[in-house]
Amino acid sequence: MPSRMRLRVGVLMWLASWVPYGIIFELRHPWLEITWAVEVALGVGGLALAGSAFASAVKEGGWRRAPGIAWRAMLGRA
């Protein structure tokens, strides 16, 4: 998967992990705990994907340029 796509998917997964699905769907035990575990897994997986893409941006341009590279990648610009 290209680095830009990993960054985008990772950020979207991380954002999706903040949605309280169990509360929205009024789930009860044990489904509430299962959705909570899925939310945590989404967050950790998203951070892993986005983090690896951000690390490659740091290697390319250094720490000073990394935020700009990551931001341009999120916006879809080269």
C-alpha positions in Angstrom: 0.0 0.0 0.0 1.4 3.4 -0.9 2.6 5.6 2.0 0.0 8.3 1.4 -2.8 5.7 1.5 -1.4 4.1 4.7 -1.4 7.5 6.3 -5.0 8.3 5.2 -6.4 4.9 6.2 -4.5 5.0 9.5 -5.9 8.4 10.4 -9.4 7.3 9.4 -9.2 4.1 11.5 -8.0 6.2 14.4 -10.8 8.6 14.0 -13.3 5.7 13.7 -12.1 4.3 17.0 -13.4 7.4 18.8 -17.0 6.7 17.7 -18.9 5.1 20.7 -20.6 2.4 18.7 -21.8 0.5 21.7 -23.6 3.5 23.1 -25.0 4.6 19.7 -26.5 1.1 19.1 -27.5 0.8 22.8 -25.7 -2.5 23.2 -25.5 -4.4 26.5 -23.1 -7.0 27.9 -21.3 -8.8 26.2 -21.7 -6.9 23.0 -20.7 -3.6 24.6 -17.4 -5.0 25.7 -16.8 -6.6 22.2 -17.4 -3.3 20.4 -15.1 -1.5 22.9 -12.4 -4.1 22.1 -13.0 -3.4 18.4 -12.7 0.3 18.9 -9.4 -0.1 20.7 -8.1 -2.4 17.9 -9.1 0.2 15.3 -7.2 2.9 17.2 -4.1 0.8 17.7 -4.2 -0.4 14.1 -4.7 3.1 12.8 -1.8 4.5 14.8 0.4 1.6 13.5 -0.5 2.3 9.9 -0.2 6.1 10.2 2.9 5.9 12.3 4.7 3.8 9.8 3.8 6.2 7.0 4.9 9.2 9.2 8.2 7.4 10.0 8.9 7.1 6.3 8.2 10.8 5.8 10.7 11.6 8.6 13.3 9.5 6.9 12.6 11.3 3.6 12.7 14.9 4.7 13.8 15.0 8.3 11.9 16.1 11.4 11.5 19.7 10.2 9.8 18.8 7.0 7.8 15.7 8.3 4.6 17.6 9.4 4.4 19.3 6.1 4.9 16.1 4.1 2.3 14.3 6.2 -0.2 17.1 5.9 0.3 17.3 2.1 -0.1 13.5 1.9 -3.4 13.7 3.8 -4.7 16.4 1.5 -3.7 14.4 -1.6 -1.0 16.7 -2.8 2.4 15.5 -3.9 
